[in-house]
Amino acid sequence: MFGFFENEQAKKIKGHLCNLAALAKADGHVDDREMNFIITVGKKNGVSAAEVRKLVAGQTNCISDLPGNDSERFDQIFDLVDMMLADGIVDETEMDFCIMMAEKLGFRKAIVGVLVRKISQGVKDAVPRERVKEESLTFLNYNDLPVR
C-alpha cells in the first residue's frame, strides 16, 4: 500500500500504525494481543498484515502526518489507549506514551491526562467507542480546549 507517491490519507494511516507500534514497544516487547490489535487496525484501513509486521519490525520508514480534525485525533488516541489495555497490563511507560501522543496530536497539555483516563475507563467498562468519542469531544468542545 505504501509507495513513493503515497497520498495524504495513506501517510496518516502509516503514521498511526507507526505510533501504535511505538506504544507496543514502550514496555520493551510487543505482546501477541498488541500485534493482533495493530494488524486489525491496519486491515481496517487497507494495510496487509505483512506490511503491518514490517512497520512494527522497523523495516519501513515511519513518518507521521497529524490528523486534520478533532474527530481523527480522537480516533488515533482512542486506538492507542485501546491497545495499551490490550495485554491487560497498564505499564506506566505506556500511559506516559499515550499522554505524550495526545499532546503531539494537538490536545492541550492541561487535559491530556483526563482525556486518556476517560478513554481508558470507557474501554474498560465496554462503553461503545462512538459514545466515548461523543462524550470526549463534547468535553473538549465544552472546555474550548483543542489546540488546533
N, C-alpha and C positions, 0 to 999 in steps of 0.2 A: 504494500500500500504506500509506503513512504519512498518517494523518489526525489530526484534532483529538483524537480519543479512542483513539489507538493503545494497544495493550496493552503489557505489560512486555516480552514477547518481541520485538515489533516495535521497541521502543525500543532493546533490546540489539543487534539486528541493525543498526539505523540507526547506533548509536554505533560499532559495529565497522567498518562501511563508512566512516564519517567518519574513524576512526583510520587505516584503510588509505589513504584519500585524503590525509590529512596526511602520512603516511610517503612516499607517492608524490611529494608536493610538496616534501619535505625537501631534495632536491638541486637544486631550482629549476625542475624541469619534470616532467611526467607522461609517461613513455615509453609507447608503444603496448602493450607487453607488460604494464606495470603497470596500465594502464586495462583491458585484457582480463582480467587477474587479478581486479581488483575487480569487474568485471561478472560473472565466473564465480562469485565468492563470493556476490554479490547474487542471481543467478539460482538458485543452490543453496538460497537462503533465501527465495525467492519475491518478489524485488525485480526489477522490469523493468530492462533496460539503460538505458532513458530516465531512470528515477528515479535510477539509479546515477550517470549522467552529470551530473544536476542536483546531486547530493550532491558530486561531485568538483569541479564548477564553482563550488560555494559558493552555489548558488541555493536550497538547502534548509537550514534551520537545523539545526545539529548539536549535540545534547545527548546525552551518552552515559551509560548506566547500566552500572555494573560488573557483570561476571558473578557469579553466586552461588556458584560452587564451583570447585575446582582444575581439574577437567576442562574447564569452559567457559573459564576463564582461560587454560589451556594452549592450547586451540583458537584463541583470539584471538591469543596471542603467536606461535603457530606460523604462522598466516596472515600476520602482519606480517613475520616473518623470511623466510618463503617469498616474499613479494612483494619484499622488499628484494633478494633474489637473482634476481628475475625478469629484470632487464635485464642480468645478467651482470657488473654492476659494483657492488661494495660500497663505497658512499660513507661516509666516517666520520660524516657528519651522519645518514645513515640508521641506521647502527649505534647511534649515541648515542640516536636517537629510539626504536629498539626497546628499548634498555636502560631508557630513561626510562618507556616504556609498560609494560614488565614490572613496574617498581616501582609504577606507577599501578594496574595490575591486581591488585596485592596481594602480589606476590612480594617477599621480603626483599631489601633493597639488597645485602647481603653475597653473594648468589648469582645476581643477575640477569645479570651478565656471563657467568658459567659457563653458565647456562640458555640464553641467547641463542646463545652459541657452540656449545653442544651441539646445539641445534635446527638451527643453520646447517650444521654438519658433517653431520648426518643428512640434510638436504635435498640438500646437495652430493653425498653418497655414495649418493643414491637409496634410502635406508632407508625402508621403508613408514611412513607417518605414525603409524599405531597403535603400531608398535614404538617409535618415537621418543617418543611420548606415554607409553607404558607405562614405558619406561626413565626418562624425566624425572620422572614422578610418583613412581616408586619412589625416585629420588634425592631428591626433595623430601620425601617422607614419611620416608625413612631418616634424613635430617638434621633432621627436625622443623622445617622452615624456612618453610612457608606462614604468612603473617601472619594471614589471615582464615579 
